[in-house]
């Protein structure tokens, strides 16, 4: 964004980007009664589009949570619009559980049909839209980062609304767990989907045919950013689905963090074990694994499996599932 002109001069004049479209297409609400645009008149509004498995959004959550709390008494309303990426994120119970566990306590509009998304002409997770007290959108931020700039926008819009008591300092949320900021200097592996629809760099011999159950094997060597299956799997449109216990996914990566979106098709818990370069991760385990690499798939969500300590180089990640029915959707890195 180009509207921040420096710490001394603050923000340049914020343009009017349109009117706040509202939330008429929402199918329900969490943490709030239904909100109409009229209910928000006189408030500064931050509308945040999210989906709960998105690592890019998860890394913004600490800031959203902190802004909602810090500026609530000064006239800010944060509204989260949950627009799902994966089918299981359409389930309101899954969203409710995720919001509770992640302490998303501001109002959430449920948008499984993409109606609110369309009304805003939105295209991104995460996406934040900043509206003034007159209901006009004055700024937006697509993707992670620019946190100080975003907070300056909030402060300026509050001052325009006559809230001169709004704080002028900046939040500094904890930088740990899945909400910790990425080590961008070392991320050389891209988001990688494990279904036919968006998948790429699949390296198991013979490739994959959609919805065909077959026995896969690992190649002798994985190139950087390629992945492979071992065991009995069916590669579907959106995910790779494990048909027999003992199946494995391998990925050659270069990043500090390895995350994987997983779901149990049966609803039963599935234990798994992670190795990095054929060894237990030790101190480089993620929040969802222990030092031996052991973890359990319970809820359908993003699992942080590796957070490397020390030098970041090309390594091979392997995860083995001890029960069938796993749906593996997408790798992300940080």
C-alpha positions as CSV (number, residue, x, y, z in Angstrom):
1,X,0.0,0.0,0.0
2,X,1.2,3.5,-0.8
3,X,-0.8,5.7,1.5
4,X,1.6,5.6,4.5
5,X,3.9,8.5,4.1
6,X,6.0,8.0,7.2
7,X,6.0,7.9,11.0
8,X,6.2,11.7,11.4
9,X,3.5,12.7,8.9
10,X,1.3,9.7,9.4
11,X,-1.0,8.6,6.6
12,X,-1.8,10.7,3.5
13,X,-5.5,11.3,2.8
14,X,-7.2,7.9,2.4
15,X,-9.3,7.7,-0.7
16,X,-12.9,6.4,-0.8
17,X,-12.9,3.0,-2.4
18,X,-16.7,2.4,-2.3
19,X,-19.5,1.7,0.2
20,X,-19.5,-1.1,2.7
21,X,-21.6,-3.7,0.9
22,X,-22.9,-5.4,4.0
23,X,-23.5,-9.0,5.0
24,X,-27.0,-9.8,3.6
25,X,-25.7,-13.1,2.0
26,X,-24.4,-14.5,5.3
27,X,-26.2,-17.7,6.3
28,X,-25.6,-17.3,10.0
29,X,-23.5,-15.6,12.6
30,X,-21.2,-16.6,15.5
31,X,-20.4,-14.5,18.5
32,X,-23.1,-11.9,17.5
33,X,-26.6,-11.4,16.3
34,X,-27.0,-10.6,12.6
35,X,-25.3,-7.3,11.8
36,X,-26.6,-4.8,9.3
37,X,-24.7,-1.9,7.8
38,X,-27.1,0.4,9.7
39,X,-26.0,-1.2,13.0
40,X,-22.4,-0.2,12.2
41,X,-23.0,3.4,11.4
42,X,-20.8,5.6,13.5
43,X,-18.3,2.8,14.0
44,X,-15.0,2.1,12.2
45,X,-15.3,-1.3,10.7
46,X,-12.6,-3.8,9.8
47,X,-14.0,-6.6,7.7
48,X,-11.7,-9.6,7.5
49,X,-12.2,-12.5,5.0
50,X,-10.8,-15.7,6.3
51,X,-11.0,-19.5,6.2
52,X,-9.8,-21.3,9.3
53,X,-7.2,-23.6,7.7
54,X,-5.4,-20.8,5.8
55,X,-1.8,-20.3,7.2
56,X,-1.6,-16.9,5.6
57,X,-4.7,-15.8,7.7
58,X,-3.5,-17.7,10.8
59,X,-0.4,-15.5,10.8
60,X,-2.6,-12.4,10.9
61,X,-4.9,-13.6,13.7
62,X,-2.7,-12.3,16.6
63,X,-3.0,-8.8,15.2
64,X,-6.7,-9.0,14.5
65,X,-7.4,-10.3,18.0
66,X,-5.2,-7.5,19.5
67,X,-6.8,-4.7,17.4
68,X,-10.3,-5.9,18.3
69,X,-9.6,-5.8,22.0
70,X,-7.5,-2.6,22.0
71,X,-9.8,-0.4,20.0
72,X,-13.2,-1.8,20.9
73,X,-13.9,0.9,23.5
74,X,-12.8,3.5,21.0
75,X,-15.3,2.6,18.3
76,X,-13.7,-0.2,16.2
77,X,-15.8,-3.3,15.2
78,X,-14.0,-6.2,13.7
79,X,-16.2,-8.5,11.6
80,X,-14.8,-11.8,10.4
81,X,-16.3,-13.2,7.2
82,X,-15.7,-17.0,7.1
83,X,-15.7,-18.0,3.4
84,X,-14.5,-21.7,3.2
85,X,-11.9,-23.1,0.9
86,X,-12.4,-26.8,1.6
87,X,-15.7,-28.7,1.9
88,X,-15.3,-29.4,5.6
89,X,-14.9,-25.7,6.3
90,X,-18.6,-25.3,5.3
91,X,-19.6,-27.2,8.4
92,X,-20.7,-24.6,11.0
93,X,-19.7,-26.9,13.8
94,X,-16.2,-27.1,12.5
95,X,-16.0,-23.3,12.2
96,X,-17.5,-22.9,15.7
97,X,-14.9,-25.3,17.2
98,X,-12.0,-23.7,15.3
99,X,-13.1,-20.2,16.4
100,X,-13.4,-21.2,20.0
101,X,-10.0,-22.9,20.0
102,X,-8.3,-20.0,18.2
103,X,-10.1,-17.4,20.5
104,X,-11.8,-15.6,17.6
105,X,-14.3,-13.7,19.8
106,X,-15.4,-10.9,17.5
107,X,-18.5,-11.3,15.2
108,X,-18.2,-13.9,12.5
109,X,-20.5,-13.9,9.4
110,X,-20.8,-17.4,7.9
111,X,-20.4,-17.2,4.1
112,X,-20.5,-20.8,2.7
113,X,-22.1,-19.7,-0.5
114,X,-19.6,-16.9,-1.2
115,X,-22.4,-14.4,-1.3
116,X,-20.6,-11.8,1.0
117,X,-17.3,-12.6,-0.8
118,X,-19.0,-11.7,-4.1
119,X,-20.6,-8.6,-2.8
120,X,-17.1,-7.3,-1.8
121,X,-15.7,-8.5,-5.2
122,X,-13.1,-10.3,-3.0
123,X,-10.5,-12.7,-4.3
124,X,-8.2,-13.4,-1.4
125,X,-7.6,-15.0,1.9
126,X,-6.9,-13.1,4.0
127,X,-8.3,-9.8,2.9
128,X,-9.1,-6.8,5.2
129,X,-11.3,-3.9,4.3
130,X,-11.3,-0.8,6.5
131,X,-14.6,1.3,6.5
132,X,-15.0,4.7,8.2
133,X,-17.9,5.8,10.5
134,X,-19.9,6.8,7.4
135,X,-19.8,3.3,5.9
136,X,-17.3,4.1,3.2
137,X,-14.4,1.7,2.5
138,X,-11.2,3.7,2.8
139,X,-8.4,1.1,2.6
140,X,-7.8,-2.6,2.1
141,X,-5.0,-5.1,2.7
142,X,-4.7,-8.3,0.7
143,X,-2.5,-11.0,2.3
144,X,-0.2,-10.9,5.3
145,X,2.0,-8.1,6.5
146,X,1.8,-4.3,6.6
147,X,0.5,-4.6,10.2
148,X,1.8,-1.2,11.3
149,X,0.2,0.5,8.2
150,X,-3.1,-1.3,8.9
151,X,-3.1,-0.1,12.5
152,X,-2.3,3.4,11.4
153,X,-5.4,3.2,9.2
154,X,-7.5,2.2,12.1
155,X,-6.2,5.0,14.2
156,X,-6.7,7.6,11.5
157,X,-10.3,6.5,10.8
158,X,-11.0,6.6,14.6
159,X,-9.7,10.1,14.8
160,X,-11.8,11.1,11.8
161,X,-14.8,9.8,13.7
162,X,-13.9,12.1,16.6
163,X,-12.2,9.5,18.8
164,X,-9.2,11.5,19.7
165,X,-8.7,9.2,22.7
166,X,-7.7,6.3,20.5
167,X,-4.2,5.0,21.4
168,X,-1.3,5.9,19.0
169,X,1.0,3.0,19.7
170,X,1.1,-0.4,18.0
171,X,0.3,-3.9,19.2
172,X,2.9,-6.6,19.4
173,X,1.2,-10.0,19.7
174,X,3.1,-13.1,20.5
175,X,5.1,-14.5,17.6
176,X,4.8,-18.2,18.2
177,X,2.9,-21.4,17.3
178,X,1.0,-21.3,14.0
179,X,0.4,-17.6,14.4
180,X,4.2,-16.9,14.3
181,X,5.3,-14.9,11.3
182,X,7.0,-16.8,8.5
183,X,10.8,-16.9,8.1
184,X,10.5,-15.4,4.6
185,X,14.2,-15.3,3.9
186,X,14.2,-19.1,4.0
187,X,10.9,-20.0,2.4
188,X,11.7,-21.6,-1.0
189,X,8.8,-24.1,-1.1
190,X,5.4,-23.1,-2.4
191,X,1.9,-23.9,-1.2
192,X,1.3,-27.4,-2.7
193,X,-2.1,-29.0,-3.1
194,X,-2.5,-32.8,-3.0
195,X,-5.5,-33.3,-5.2
196,X,-5.7,-33.6,-9.0
197,X,-7.5,-30.2,-9.4
198,X,-4.7,-28.0,-8.2
199,X,-1.9,-30.5,-7.6
200,X,1.6,-30.3,-9.1
201,X,5.1,-31.7,-8.7
202,X,3.8,-35.2,-8.0
203,X,6.7,-37.6,-8.2
204,X,5.4,-41.2,-7.5
205,X,6.2,-43.5,-10.4
206,X,3.3,-43.7,-12.9
207,X,1.7,-40.4,-11.8
208,X,-1.9,-40.4,-10.6
209,X,-5.4,-40.8,-12.1
210,X,-8.3,-39.1,-10.4
211,X,-10.4,-41.3,-8.1
212,X,-8.4,-44.4,-8.9
213,X,-7.3,-46.5,-5.9
214,X,-3.8,-47.9,-6.3
215,X,-0.6,-48.7,-4.6
216,X,1.9,-45.9,-4.8
217,X,5.7,-46.0,-4.1
218,X,8.3,-43.3,-3.4
219,X,10.9,-42.5,-6.1
220,X,14.5,-43.2,-5.4
221,X,15.1,-39.4,-5.0
222,X,12.8,-36.4,-4.6
223,X,13.7,-33.1,-6.3
224,X,13.2,-29.9,-4.3
225,X,9.4,-29.1,-4.0
226,X,8.3,-32.5,-5.3
227,X,6.1,-34.9,-3.3
228,X,5.1,-38.5,-3.5
229,X,2.9,-41.1,-1.9
230,X,3.6,-44.6,-0.6
231,X,0.9,-47.2,0.2
232,X,-2.7,-47.5,-0.9
233,X,-4.2,-44.1,-1.8
234,X,-6.9,-42.6,-4.0
235,X,-6.1,-39.2,-5.4
236,X,-9.3,-37.2,-5.6
237,X,-10.0,-33.8,-7.0
238,X,-9.2,-31.9,-3.8
239,X,-7.2,-34.3,-1.7
240,X,-5.2,-37.5,-1.5
241,X,-7.1,-40.1,0.6
242,X,-5.5,-43.0,2.4
243,X,-7.2,-46.4,1.9
244,X,-5.0,-48.6,4.0
245,X,-3.0,-48.1,7.2
246,X,0.7,-47.3,6.9
247,X,0.5,-44.9,4.0
248,X,3.1,-42.2,3.7
249,X,3.5,-38.8,2.1
250,X,7.0,-37.4,1.4
251,X,8.0,-33.9,0.4
252,X,11.4,-32.4,-0.4
253,X,11.2,-28.9,1.1
254,X,13.2,-25.8,2.0
255,X,11.6,-23.7,4.8
256,X,11.6,-23.4,8.6
257,X,8.0,-24.6,9.0
258,X,6.0,-27.5,7.4
259,X,2.2,-27.4,7.7
260,X,-0.4,-29.8,6.3
261,X,-4.2,-29.5,6.2
262,X,-5.7,-32.9,7.2
263,X,-9.1,-34.4,7.8
264,X,-10.2,-37.9,9.0
265,X,-12.9,-39.2,6.7
266,X,-14.2,-41.6,9.3
267,X,-14.2,-39.0,12.1
268,X,-12.0,-41.2,14.2
269,X,-8.6,-40.1,15.5
270,X,-5.6,-41.1,13.4
271,X,-2.1,-41.3,14.9
272,X,0.8,-40.4,12.7
273,X,4.6,-40.0,12.9
274,X,6.8,-37.4,11.2
275,X,10.5,-37.8,10.2
276,X,12.9,-35.2,8.8
277,X,15.7,-36.7,6.8
278,X,14.9,-40.2,8.1
279,X,15.1,-39.0,11.8
280,X,12.8,-37.9,14.5
281,X,12.5,-34.0,14.4
282,X,13.7,-33.5,18.0
283,X,13.7,-29.8,18.9
284,X,12.5,-29.1,15.3
285,X,9.1,-30.6,16.0
286,X,5.9,-28.5,15.3
287,X,3.2,-27.6,17.7
288,X,1.3,-30.7,16.6
289,X,4.1,-33.2,17.0
290,X,6.5,-34.2,19.8
291,X,10.3,-34.6,19.7
292,X,9.8,-38.2,18.4
293,X,7.6,-36.9,15.6
294,X,4.4,-38.4,17.0
295,X,1.1,-36.7,16.6
296,X,-2.7,-37.4,16.3
297,X,-5.1,-36.2,13.6
298,X,-8.3,-35.3,15.5
299,X,-10.1,-32.2,14.1
300,X,-10.1,-31.3,10.4
301,X,-7.6,-28.4,10.4
302,X,-4.1,-27.2,9.6
303,X,-1.4,-29.1,11.5
304,X,2.1,-27.6,12.1
305,X,4.4,-30.6,11.9
306,X,7.9,-29.1,11.7
307,X,9.4,-25.9,13.0
308,X,13.1,-26.2,12.3
309,X,15.8,-25.0,14.7
310,X,19.2,-24.0,13.3
311,X,20.3,-23.9,9.7
312,X,17.6,-24.1,7.0
313,X,18.6,-26.3,4.1
314,X,16.9,-28.7,1.7
315,X,15.4,-31.6,3.7
316,X,13.0,-34.5,3.2
317,X,9.8,-34.5,5.2
318,X,7.9,-37.8,5.7
319,X,4.6,-38.5,7.5
320,X,3.2,-42.0,8.0
321,X,-0.4,-42.5,9.1
322,X,-1.2,-45.5,11.2
323,X,-4.9,-45.8,10.3
324,X,-6.8,-45.3,7.0
325,X,-9.3,-42.6,6.1
326,X,-6.9,-39.6,6.1
327,X,-7.6,-36.8,3.7
328,X,-4.5,-34.7,3.0
329,X,-5.3,-31.4,1.2
330,X,-2.4,-29.0,1.1
331,X,1.2,-28.3,2.3
332,X,2.1,-24.8,3.3
333,X,5.5,-23.5,4.6
334,X,6.8,-20.7,6.7
